[in-house]
Amino acid sequence: MQRVAALVSMAVVMTVFAGTPTLAGPHGETRGVGGWVPAFNGYDLTGWVVEGTATYKDGNVEKPVWYVEDGKIVCAGKGFGFLRYDHSLCDFRLYLEFRMSKNCNSGIGIRAEKFDPKKPDTRPSISGFEIQIFDDAGKEPDVHSSMSLYRYVAPKKNAIKPAGEWNWVLITARGTHLEVVLNGQVVQDIDQTQFENIKVKPLCGYFSVQNHGGYIEFKNVFYKDLTASYTLSGHRAGPLARFLQRLHAHRSTSSRNCASP
C-alpha cells in the first residue's frame, strides 16, 4: 500500500510538470514528455548513493541514516554526509520539496564531486555549490542563510517556512547562470562569473541532499536535463577543461531563448 501511494503521488506531480510519461531516465525512471525525470521513485533509494555516515546506533540496533518512509526520503540526522543522486548533470533544472525539524541544518548540493569523508574539499559547498537549508525563518539573510550559496552569496530574501512546514524549491543552472526559486520567490539569480570566489566553479557535477545532524524529509524530487548529449567531469577543472566548459556554457546561453521551459 505504501508503494502504491508513493507511485500515485509521483504520478500526480509528473502530470503537473510533464504530462504523460513516455521515456526512460538514467536509472530506468519514467521520463515525462517535457523531459522531467523523477530522481526518487517513492519507495526505495534506487539511483542514490549514501556518502559519509551511513548508519547509527539506536541502543543496540544499527539503523540507516537515510531511509524511505511514506513516500519520503528521510534523513535521521545522525553524523554527517550526503545522499547523492548517481548521475552527473551540466545544465539542468531540479525541483524538490522538503520539511525540516526544529534547528535543522541541511542543504542541496549541485555540480559537485563525489564526497570523500577523508577529503574535506570534496564537500559540495567547496567542490561545487551547496544551497543551504536552515531553520532560520524570519531572520535577515546572509551567506549562511537558507538558500544562500553557502559561504559565497546571500539570498535576495529569506523565504523559508518554519520547521514542520513543507517548502518547495526549483533550481535552474544554465552555463554560469544560477537561479533558485523558493516557495514561489526568486532568492538567487546570479552569473557566477561576477563573483571572484566562485567564477571558476565547475559547470557540471552531481546533486545531493545533506545530512548535517538534523532530521529532514524530502519528496517529489525531479530533474530536467537541459544539456543535449554533453557530459563533463564535476571535478575542479584544469585550464583545458575549463575552456571546454566555458565553450559549452556559451553555447547553452546562446540557445537559452530557444530552449523549452
C-alpha positions in Angstrom: 0.0 0.0 0.0 2.9 2.4 0.8 4.4 1.8 -2.5 1.1 2.3 -4.4 0.5 5.6 -2.5 4.0 6.8 -3.3 3.6 6.0 -7.0 0.2 7.8 -7.1 1.8 10.9 -5.6 4.6 10.8 -8.0 2.2 10.4 -11.0 0.3 13.5 -9.8 3.4 15.6 -9.7 4.6 14.3 -13.0 1.3 15.3 -14.6 1.8 18.8 -13.3 5.3 19.0 -14.7 5.4 17.0 -17.8 2.3 15.3 -19.0 2.1 11.6 -19.8 5.4 9.7 -19.2 7.0 8.2 -22.3 10.7 7.7 -22.0 13.3 6.2 -19.6 15.8 8.1 -17.4 19.4 7.1 -16.5 18.3 4.7 -13.7 15.2 3.3 -15.6 13.0 6.1 -14.2 10.0 7.3 -16.1 10.8 10.4 -18.1 8.0 12.8 -18.9 7.2 14.4 -22.3 8.6 17.7 -21.0 11.9 16.0 -20.1 11.2 15.9 -16.3 12.7 12.8 -14.6 11.7 11.6 -11.1 15.0 11.1 -9.3 13.2 9.4 -6.4 10.8 6.6 -7.1 8.8 7.0 -3.8 9.6 3.6 -2.2 13.4 3.0 -2.1 16.7 4.7 -2.8 17.4 3.2 -6.2 19.8 5.6 -8.1 21.1 7.2 -4.9 24.4 6.8 -3.1 25.0 7.3 0.7 28.2 9.2 1.3 29.6 9.8 4.8 27.7 8.5 7.8 25.5 5.6 6.7 24.3 4.1 9.9 23.9 5.0 13.6 23.2 3.1 16.8 19.8 3.3 18.5 20.5 1.3 21.6 21.8 -2.0 20.4 20.2 -1.6 17.0 22.1 -0.4 13.9 19.8 1.8 11.8 20.3 3.6 8.5 20.7 7.4 8.5 18.9 7.6 5.1 15.7 5.6 4.5 12.3 5.9 2.8 9.0 6.2 4.7 5.5 7.0 3.4 6.8 8.2 0.0 9.5 10.4 1.5 13.3 10.3 1.7 14.1 10.7 5.4 17.4 11.7 7.0 17.6 10.7 10.6 20.1 13.4 11.3 23.0 11.4 12.8 26.6 12.1 11.8 27.5 14.0 8.6 27.3 13.2 4.9 25.2 13.3 1.8 22.7 11.3 -0.2 23.9 11.8 -3.8 22.0 11.1 -7.0 24.3 9.0 -9.1 24.0 10.9 -12.4 26.2 13.8 -13.3 24.5 16.9 -14.9 25.7 20.1 -16.5 22.7 22.3 -17.4 19.6 21.3 -15.6 16.5 22.1 -13.5 16.0 20.5 -10.2 12.7 20.5 -8.2 12.2 19.1 -4.8 10.1 19.6 -1.6 11.5 19.4 2.0 10.3 19.6 5.5 12.8 20.1 8.3 12.8 19.7 12.1 13.4 22.5 14.6 17.0 23.8 14.4 17.7 21.7 11.4 20.8 22.3 9.2 20.9 20.7 5.8 21.4 21.6 2.2 21.2 20.8 -1.5 24.5 20.1 -3.3 24.7 20.9 -7.0 27.5 20.5 -9.6 29.7 18.8 -7.0 32.2 15.9 -6.9 31.6 12.6 -5.2 32.1 13.2 -1.5 35.0 11.5 0.2 34.9 12.0 4.1 38.8 11.9 4.0 38.9 14.9 1.6 37.0 18.0 3.0 37.4 19.8 -0.3 35.0 17.3 -1.9 32.1 18.7 0.1 29.5 20.1 -2.3 29.9 23.6 -0.7 33.6 23.5 -1.8 33.8 21.3 -4.9 30.5 22.7 -6.3 27.7 24.6 -4.6 25.6 24.0 -1.5 22.2 25.7 -1.4 21.7 26.0 2.3 18.7 24.7 4.2 18.4 26.1 7.7 15.7 26.6 10.3 16.0 30.4 10.2 12.6 31.7 9.1 12.2 35.4 9.7 15.9 36.2 10.1 17.9 38.6 7.9 19.6 36.8 5.0 23.4 36.3 4.9 25.9 33.9 3.3 24.9 31.2 5.7 21.1 31.6 5.5 18.6 29.3 3.9 19.0 29.4 0.1 22.4 31.1 0.3 25.1 29.7 -2.0 26.7 28.6 1.3 29.6 30.8 2.3 29.6 32.7 -1.0 26.3 34.5 -1.9 23.5 35.5 0.4 19.9 35.1 -0.9 17.9 38.1 -2.0 15.4 37.4 0.8 14.6 34.8 3.4 11.6 32.9 2.1 12.0 29.7 4.1 8.9 28.4 6.1 9.2 27.5 9.8 10.2 24.0 10.8 7.4 21.5 10.3 6.1 23.1 7.1 6.7 21.9 3.6 8.9 24.1 1.3 9.4 23.7 -2.4 12.5 24.8 -4.4 13.3 25.0 -8.1 16.9 25.3 -9.1 18.0 26.2 -12.6 21.6 26.0 -13.8 22.4 27.0 -17.3 26.1 27.7 -18.1 27.3 30.1 -15.4 23.8 31.4 -14.6 22.1 30.1 -11.4 18.6 30.8 -10.3 16.8 29.5 -7.2 13.1 29.9 -6.5 11.9 29.0 -3.0 8.2 28.8 -2.4 7.5 30.9 -5.5 10.0 33.6 -4.7 13.3 34.2 -6.6 16.0 34.0 -3.9 19.1 33.6 -6.2 19.6 35.0 -9.7 23.3 35.3 -10.5 26.0 34.8 -13.0 28.9 33.1 -11.1 31.5 34.8 -13.3 30.6 38.1 -11.5 31.9 36.7 -8.2 35.6 36.3 -7.9 35.5 33.4 -5.4 33.1 31.2 -7.5 33.7 32.2 -11.1 35.7 29.0 -11.9 33.3 26.7 -10.0 32.5 23.6 -12.2 29.7 23.7 -14.6 28.9 20.0 -14.3 28.6 17.6 -11.4 26.3 15.7 -9.1 23.3 16.9 -7.0 22.7 15.7 -3.4 20.9 16.4 -0.2 22.8 16.8 3.1 22.9 15.1 6.5 24.2 17.7 8.9 22.9 16.3 12.1 19.3 17.4 11.6 16.1 15.4 10.9 14.7 16.3 7.5 12.4 14.9 4.9 12.4 15.2 1.1 9.8 14.3 -1.5 8.9 14.8 -5.2 12.4 15.1 -6.4 12.5 15.8 -10.2 15.2 17.0 -12.6 15.2 18.1 -16.2 18.5 17.7 -18.1 19.0 20.9 -20.2 22.3 19.6 -21.6 21.9 18.0 -25.0 24.1 14.9 -25.1 27.1 16.6 -23.4 28.8 15.5 -20.2 31.9 16.8 -18.3 33.6 15.8 -15.1 32.4 17.6 -12.0 35.9 17.8 -10.6 37.7 21.1 -10.4 38.7 21.9 -13.9 42.1 22.4 -15.3 42.7 25.2 -18.0 41.6 22.9 -20.9 38.6 21.5 -19.2 37.5 25.0 -18.0 37.8 26.2 -21.6 35.6 23.4 -22.8 33.1 24.1 -20.0 33.0 27.8 -20.9 32.5 27.0 -24.6 29.6 24.7 -23.7 28.2 27.3 -21.3 28.3 30.0 -24.1 26.5 27.7 -26.4 23.9 26.9 -23.8 23.4 30.6 -23.0 23.1 31.5 -26.7 20.4 28.9 -27.2 18.5 29.7 -24.0 15.7 31.6 -25.7 15.1 28.6 -28.0 15.1 26.0 -25.2 11.8 24.7 -23.8 10.9 25.9 -20.3 
